Amino acid sequence: MQSVHSMTSQQMRAAQIVEFNKPYHLCERPVPECGDHDLLIQVYAAGFCHSDLQVLQGQFVANLPLIPSHEPAGKVVAVGTRVKGSFNIGDRVGVLNYKNACGECTGCRQHFRRAGRTDPRFCKERTTAGFKNDGAFAQFMLADPATTVHLPEKVSFEQGAPLMCAGATAWGALQKLKPDVKPGEAIAIVGIGGLGQLGIQFAKAMGYRTVAIDNRSEGRQLAMDVSANLKPDLIVDSAAAEADEKILHFTSGEGLAGVVVCTDSIEANAWSLRQLGNGGVMVPVGLPKTRWQFDSEVMVFGELTIRGVYVASTEQVEDMLKVVAEHDISSHITTVEFDEIPGVVERYTDKSMKGRLVVQVAHE
């Protein structure tokens, strides 16, 4: 194994879920052993995502104790002897959530038949950091080279961490608009939190006429907190009586060509579908506790399409990072120190919280 990392103690600091709906517990855990096919990552920054809150609340089946967070960025400190690819000690990387495709299950076989390769997102035996397996709220974590990406030098660890889930999800959703929706057409990003703010910037970089939609003043303000060349072309308060009319005016009466909905609100998703013009495409990224409710007549008579999205592939994330570096795309982030992790849920749910919450696990 290739490694320059030696530790006098084989223990690391970590935060873990010991009991659902209770604060994270700071502890010491053994440093994971880097296997022949693994990368060992020293975590510098780790994002807190809405799904981390859902894990803490017991919405997903998980064995406890569990180290949360699936948005890591850091440096490679060990490379397994059988790792293929261009990874070296000291590389700055981000790690995607899904790891270790088995290559044998129906999901792996089907994806290999269609794409010529496996994709851990669709593997029935996959490892999922922060959900069923230990994640990034720790000094070190294991990574699968197949779902590890190099961070551009100009992207900091703090900015890179949210890109591993929020960024990947927004980017993946926008890819689902293709090939139906062409550059120059009008699309909307509905729900402007940390994910939606990235979605706006990606959409502008991709050449779409972009509408930012939120019924909260904080969300509409966040839509403006981006570089001048990435600001949305129109901002709409979806709760306003004239919201539909503004969208129709912006689209010359046609309706939107596409919409990415970054909220799990049942009402917001139903409303968003009605804003599409004929042949429009909607991509919902939220996970509501109850079932979606869409107007069948609107969908059928308008020949609308609703497409699911499961984050993004490694190749798509590599493309995303090139766009991030080229267009100086960034998140509005709030950073907290590692010792503050037990109070991170209160910070996240505070109404004054904007953008993405990132834990500074280590300092360069």
C-alpha positions in Angstrom: 0.0 0.0 0.0 1.2 3.5 -0.9 1.1 5.8 2.1 3.0 8.6 3.8 0.5 8.8 6.7 1.7 7.4 10.0 -0.3 7.8 13.2 1.1 7.4 16.7 -2.4 6.6 17.7 -4.8 4.6 15.6 -7.8 6.5 17.0 -9.6 9.4 15.4 -12.1 12.0 16.5 -15.6 11.4 15.2 -19.3 12.3 15.8 -21.9 9.6 15.7 -25.6 8.9 16.1 -26.0 6.8 19.2 -29.8 7.3 19.4 -32.3 8.7 16.9 -33.6 12.2 17.6 -30.8 12.9 20.0 -27.7 15.2 19.5 -24.7 13.8 17.8 -22.2 12.3 20.2 -18.5 13.3 20.0 -16.2 10.3 20.5 -13.0 8.5 19.4 -13.2 5.7 16.9 -10.5 3.5 15.3 -9.1 4.9 12.1 -10.6 2.8 9.2 -8.1 0.4 7.7 -7.4 1.1 4.0 -8.0 -2.1 2.0 -6.4 -3.0 -1.3 -9.2 -1.4 -3.3 -9.7 1.7 -1.1 -8.6 5.2 -0.6 -8.1 6.6 2.9 -9.2 10.2 3.0 -8.3 12.8 5.7 -11.5 14.8 5.9 -11.1 18.6 5.9 -14.7 19.6 5.4 -18.0 17.8 5.6 -21.4 19.2 4.7 -24.7 18.8 6.6 -27.5 17.9 4.3 -31.3 17.7 4.8 -31.1 14.0 4.4 -28.6 13.9 7.4 -31.4 15.3 9.4 -33.7 12.6 8.1 -31.2 10.0 9.1 -31.0 11.4 12.6 -34.7 11.4 12.8 -34.8 7.7 11.9 -36.5 8.1 8.5 -34.0 5.8 6.9 -33.1 2.3 8.3 -29.7 2.5 9.9 -27.7 0.5 12.4 -26.4 2.6 15.3 -23.9 3.9 16.2 -23.3 5.6 12.8 -21.0 8.4 11.7 -23.1 10.8 9.6 -22.5 13.1 6.7 -22.1 12.2 3.0 -20.6 15.5 1.7 -16.8 15.1 2.3 -13.8 16.9 0.9 -10.2 16.3 1.9 -6.9 14.8 0.9 -5.8 11.3 0.0 -3.5 9.9 2.7 -3.4 6.2 1.6 -3.9 4.4 -1.6 -4.7 0.7 -1.8 -2.3 -1.6 -3.7 -5.0 -2.6 -6.2 -6.4 0.9 -6.9 -6.6 1.8 -10.5 -6.7 5.4 -11.6 -4.8 8.6 -11.1 -4.9 8.9 -7.3 -1.8 9.8 -5.3 -1.2 10.8 -1.7 -1.8 14.4 -1.2 -4.5 14.7 -3.9 -7.4 17.1 -3.1 -10.6 15.2 -3.6 -14.3 15.0 -3.0 -16.1 11.8 -2.3 -19.6 10.9 -3.5 -22.0 8.9 -1.3 -22.5 5.7 -3.2 -19.6 3.2 -3.2 -18.5 -0.4 -3.9 -20.7 -1.7 -6.7 -20.9 -5.5 -6.5 -21.0 -6.0 -10.2 -23.3 -9.0 -9.8 -26.8 -7.8 -8.8 -29.6 -7.0 -11.2 -29.0 -3.3 -10.8 -25.3 -3.7 -11.7 -26.0 -6.1 -14.6 -28.7 -3.9 -16.0 -26.6 -0.7 -15.9 -23.6 -2.5 -17.4 -25.7 -3.7 -20.3 -27.0 -0.2 -21.0 -23.9 1.9 -20.2 -20.9 -0.5 -20.4 -20.0 0.0 -16.8 -21.4 -0.4 -13.3 -22.7 2.5 -11.2 -22.9 2.2 -7.4 -26.0 4.3 -7.3 -28.0 1.4 -8.7 -26.2 -1.5 -6.9 -28.4 -3.3 -4.5 -25.4 -4.1 -2.3 -23.9 -0.6 -2.4 -22.2 1.2 0.5 -23.8 4.5 1.5 -21.8 6.8 3.6 -23.8 8.5 6.4 -26.9 6.4 5.7 -26.1 2.8 6.3 -22.3 3.1 6.7 -20.0 5.5 8.4 -19.6 8.9 6.8 -17.6 12.1 7.0 -18.1 13.6 10.5 -14.7 12.1 11.3 -11.0 12.8 10.8 -10.7 10.0 8.3 -12.9 7.9 6.1 -12.7 5.3 3.4 -13.5 6.1 -0.2 -14.2 4.1 -3.4 -11.9 5.3 -6.2 -14.8 4.8 -8.7 -16.8 7.6 -6.9 -13.9 9.9 -5.8 -13.3 13.0 -7.8 -10.4 15.4 -7.9 -11.2 18.9 -6.7 -9.9 21.8 -8.9 -7.3 23.9 -7.1 -9.4 27.0 -7.0 -12.3 25.1 -5.2 -11.8 25.1 -1.4 -12.6 22.1 0.7 -15.4 24.1 2.3 -16.9 24.9 -1.1 -16.2 21.4 -2.4 -18.0 19.5 0.3 -21.5 20.6 -0.6 -20.9 19.9 -4.2 -20.7 16.2 -3.4 -24.4 16.0 -2.8 -26.2 19.3 -3.1 -24.2 20.3 -6.2 -24.3 16.8 -7.7 -28.1 16.6 -7.2 -28.7 20.0 -8.8 -26.4 19.3 -11.6 -27.8 15.8 -12.2 -31.3 17.2 -12.2 -30.4 19.8 -14.9 -28.9 17.0 -17.0 -32.3 15.3 -16.9 -33.8 18.2 -18.8 -31.7 17.1 -21.8 -32.2 16.6 -24.7 -35.8 18.0 -24.6 -34.8 21.5 -23.2 -32.3 23.4 -25.3 -30.0 26.3 -24.2 -31.8 29.6 -24.5 -35.1 28.2 -23.4 -36.8 29.2 -20.1 -36.5 27.0 -17.1 -37.2 27.5 -13.4 -35.5 26.4 -10.1 -38.2 26.2 -7.4 -37.0 26.3 -3.8 -33.9 28.4 -3.3 -32.0 27.0 -0.4 -28.4 25.7 -0.7 -29.3 23.3 -3.5 -31.4 25.7 -5.4 -28.8 28.4 -5.3 -26.4 26.1 -7.0 -29.1 25.1 -9.4 -29.5 28.7 -10.5 -25.8 29.1 -11.2 -25.5 25.9 -13.1 -28.6 26.7 -15.2 -27.1 30.1 -16.1 -23.8 28.5 -16.9 -25.6 26.0 -19.2 -27.2 28.8 -21.2 -30.8 28.6 -19.9 -33.0 31.6 -19.3 -33.5 31.1 -15.6 -36.4 31.8 -13.2 -35.8 31.5 -9.5 -38.9 30.8 -7.5 -39.5 30.8 -3.8 -42.3 31.8 -1.5 -39.8 32.9 1.2 -38.1 36.3 1.1 -34.9 34.6 2.4 -34.9 32.2 -0.6 -35.5 35.0 -3.1 -32.6 37.0 -1.5 -30.3 34.0 -1.7 -31.1 33.7 -5.4 -29.5 37.2 -5.8 -26.4 36.4 -3.7 -24.4 35.0 -6.7 -22.0 36.5 -9.2 -23.5 39.1 -11.5 -23.2 36.9 -14.6 -25.0 34.0 -12.8 -28.0 35.9 -11.4 -31.4 34.6 -12.5 -33.3 36.4 -15.2 -36.5 36.6 -13.2 -37.3 36.0 -9.5 -40.9 35.1 -8.6 -42.7 34.8 -5.3 -44.8 31.7 -5.8 -47.3 32.8 -3.1 -48.1 36.0 -5.0 -51.3 36.3 -6.9 -49.5 37.4 -10.1 -46.9 34.6 -10.0 -48.4 32.5 -12.8 -48.9 35.6 -14.9 -45.3 36.7 -14.5 -44.1 33.3 -15.7 -46.4 33.4 -18.7 -45.2 36.9 -19.6 -41.5 35.9 -19.3 -42.1 32.9 -21.6 -44.3 34.8 -24.1 -47.3 32.8 -23.1 -45.7 29.4 -23.7 -44.9 28.3 -20.1 -41.6 27.0 -18.9 -39.7 24.4 -20.9 -38.3 22.8 -17.8 -38.4 23.0 -14.0 -36.2 21.6 -11.2 -38.0 21.5 -7.9 -35.7 21.6 -4.9 -38.3 21.2 -2.2 -40.3 18.3 -0.9 -43.5 20.4 -0.6 -46.4 18.5 -2.2 -48.1 21.8 -3.0 -45.0 23.4 -4.6 -44.4 20.4 -6.8 -48.0 20.3 -8.0 -47.9 24.1 -8.7 -44.6 23.7 -10.5 -46.0 21.1 -12.9 -48.7 23.6 -13.9 -46.1 26.1 -15.0 -44.8 24.0 -17.8 -45.6 24.5 -21.4 -46.4 21.7 -23.8 -43.8 19.0 -23.8 -42.2 20.5 -20.7 -40.0 18.5 -18.3 -40.1 18.5 -14.5 -37.4 17.0 -12.3 -38.4 16.8 -8.6 -35.5 16.3 -6.2 -37.2 16.3 -2.8 -38.2 13.2 -0.8 -41.6 13.9 0.9 -42.9 11.7 3.6 -46.2 11.3 1.7 -46.9 10.6 -2.0 -46.7 13.2 -4.8 -50.0 14.6 -6.1 -49.9 15.7 -9.7 -52.8 16.9 -11.9 -53.3 14.1 -14.5 -55.1 16.3 -17.0 -52.3 18.8 -17.0 -49.7 16.1 -17.5 -51.6 14.1 -20.2 -52.9 17.0 -22.3 -49.6 18.9 -22.2 -47.6 15.8 -22.9 -45.4 16.6 -19.8 -42.6 14.5 -18.5 -41.6 14.0 -14.9 -38.1 12.5 -14.5 -36.5 11.2 -11.4 -32.9 11.9 -10.6 -30.6 10.0 -8.2 -27.8 12.5 -7.5 -25.3 12.2 -10.5 -22.8 9.8 -11.9 -19.1 10.2 -11.2 -18.6 11.4 -14.8 -21.3 14.0 -14.5 -19.8 15.3 -11.3 -16.4 15.6 -13.0 -18.1 17.7 -15.7 -19.8 19.8 -13.0 -16.5 20.6 -11.3 -15.1 21.9 -14.5 -18.1 24.2 -14.8 -17.7 25.3 -11.2 -14.1 26.2 -11.7 -14.7 27.9 -15.1 -17.6 30.1 -13.9 -16.5 30.6 -10.3 -19.7 29.0 -9.0 -20.0 28.9 -5.2 -22.3 28.2 -2.3 -23.4 30.5 0.4 -21.9 28.5 3.3 -21.9 28.7 7.1 -18.9 26.9 8.7 -18.8 25.4 12.2 -16.0 23.8 14.0 -15.8 20.1 14.7 -16.6 20.6 18.4 -19.8 22.3 17.5 -21.3 19.3 15.8 -23.6 18.4 18.7 -25.5 21.7 18.0 -25.4 21.5 14.3 -29.1 20.6 14.0 -30.2 23.7 15.8 -28.0 25.8 13.5 -29.5 24.1 10.5 -33.1 24.6 11.5 -32.6 28.2 12.6 -34.7 30.4 10.3 -31.7 32.7 9.8 -29.7 29.9 8.3 -28.9 30.5 4.6 -27.3 28.2 2.1 -25.2 25.2 3.1 -23.9 24.2 6.6 -20.3 22.9 6.5 -18.3 21.4 9.4 -14.6 22.3 9.4 -13.1 19.0 10.3 -9.4 20.1 9.8 -7.5 23.2 8.9 -4.9 23.4 6.2 
